[in-house]
Amino acid sequence: MKTILFDLDDTLIDTNYRQFSVIKHSIINLGESFNLDYSYYLEFRKRQKVSNSDFVIAHYPLIEIEEFQKAFSANIEHENFLNLDTLLVDSSLLLNISTKYKISLLSLRQNRENGIKQLKSLGIKNIFENIYFIKHQDKYVKASFIENSKLKFDYYIGDSEIDKIAAKSNNILFFGVNSNIHNQEKGLSINEILVKLL
């Protein structure tokens, strides 16, 4: 049976509203008013192709960016914010895939316990044979994890440059989804990719 490795954030689930909400929460807690709406946030980041930190620098120049980043990191995986994420993947389609492939999940998360809780609440935890949560270090962290763990996969489905590097470095066929905020005009949706693999 062939194997598939999935990324989680912005591949299987949409995290954009969570990110926006954590930015708003952080800015307000740092003493600034926040009057920007979600649609503006999305459009600005898509058009300018910027990170959340760059978004804050552009709109809140008086905020100490290190303080913002600290506040953002402290809250981005809090249960209250994780509950804002929604599924991009059709869970019944993912379940169907799991009958034809061995599927695993690899995600950059600091808090494994909250990650597992989230997968349970979304109804997809038990679909995966293996779930790996590793801490974000640099753009090669996933590549190194796969190589050092001696794990073997036929396909890798993700949304980011980190995912692409991990696949290429380990000779895994990569499918890039179009749900990353910076490349939504390219590629297929997660569900379109899964249909092709069935």
Disulfide bonds with the S-S distance in Angstrom:
none
